[in-house]
Amino acid sequence: MARNRPALLRRSSPRKCSPGVVVANAPEAPSLYRLLAWLSPAYPVGAFSYSSGLEWAVEAGDVSCPHTLGEWLRAFLSDGPGYCDGVLFAQSYRASETGNDKILFEIAELAAAMAPSRERFLETTAQGRAFLDVTLAAWPCSALDKLSALRTGAIAYPVAVGAAAAGHGIPLEPSLSAYLQSLAANWVSAALRLIPLGQTDGQRVTAALEHEIAATAARALAATLDDLGSAVFRADIAAMRHETQYTRLFRS
């Protein structure tokens, strides 16, 4: 009888994935829904108001076109705040997953202390606190309750999101990749308004960062807290110079 069913009603065999696509740890539908919601531009953490110093880099002429933006963001991801956030995310996830409150508290303290400038500190901690408060209200879990009780002060964004992903049982690998992609997308969004850059060029830059995001996630997953460190000195200077920039669209 199955042969006579319309094509849309027949049971299809599993589709083969393209080479290099990892599906073993793919999140189930409810977890994927939460991850997409948390890292959506619509999630009220205020990410749209920060540029991570990119605004000064545009004014200084360091970033002026799709090519220079791509180069800046590749360095940002692999050797700067992208990589550092990735390590902090992975370590926070693991500490929350295993219920190691002492280590989670130490990671939260370290993440807040490592911000290279006042504005970068504001950027990561304001978003972290907003994410924690909103997620506790809409998507509560014991891991976030613990984090909130442990750390009443500044909480960095990757620490909060990592703890939430662990608390809701979302696999680490796709959670971290999605987090890094959302960082890069926000930087590109800022560049669209600053350079200015066309929407199509912005998506070309985003597409070109795919490999860098995957490589950064892989490095961060294999790293320890001892491996934290940044080598993007010009970007750190940009974050500091932005504090006194004459005209500004962004808070960092």
C-alpha positions, 0 to 999 in steps of 0.5 A, a space after each residue: 500500500 505504501 507504494 500508492 501513497 502520495 509522495 508527501 505522505 510516504 515515510 522518507 529515509 534520513 537525508 544525508 548531510 553535507 561533508 563536515 556538518 555535525 549533527 550528533 549533538 544537535 539540540 532537540 526542537 524545544 532546546 533549539 527554540 530557546 537558543 534561537 530566542 535567547 540569541 535573537 536580536 529581539 531578546 532584550 539585552 540591549 546588544 544593538 547599543 554596543 559596537 565593542 569599539 568598532 565605532 572608533 575604528 571606523 572614525 580612525 579609518 581602520 575599518 572602512 569597507 567590507 574587506 577591512 571589516 572582515 579582517 577586523 572581525 576575524 581578529 576579534 573572533 580568533 584573538 580577542 573578545 570572541 575567543 575569550 568569551 568562548 572560553 568563559 562560555 564553555 567553562 561556565 557551562 561545564 561548571 553549571 552542568 556539574 553543579 560546581 558553584 565554587 568554580 562558577 563563582 570564580 569564573 564569573 569574577 574572572 570574566 568581570 575582572 578581565 574586561 580591558 576597558 570601562 566600556 567593554 566592562 559595561 558592555 559585557 556586564 550590562 548585557 549579562 545582567 539583562 540576560 540573567 534577569 529576563 531569562 529568569 523571568 521567562 525561562 527560569 531554571 535552577 542553574 540561573 537561580 544559583 548564578 544569581 544567588 552566587 553573584 549579586 554583582 557584575 555578571 559577564 554576558 558569556 557566563 550568563 548565557 553559558 549557565 542558561 544553556 547548561 541549565 536547560 540541557 542545551 548541548 554545549 557545542 551548538 550553544 557556543 557556536 550560536 553565541 559566537 555567531 550572534 556576537 559577530 552578527 551584532 558587530 556586522 549590524 553595527 558596521 552597517 550603520 557606521 561605515 555605512 555598509 549595504 545589507 548585501 555586503 554585510 551578509 557577505 561579511 557574515 558568510 565569510 566569518 563562518 569558518 572563523 566562528 567554527 574554528 574559534 568555537 573548537 579552540 574555546 572548547 579545548 581551552 582552559 581558563 589558563 588559556 585566556 588572553 587577547 592579542 588585539 591591542 588596536 581593538 582594545 585601544 579602540 574601546 578605550 578611545 571610544 570613551 572620549 569620542 566626540 560624537 557617538 552612536 553606541 555605548 561602546 
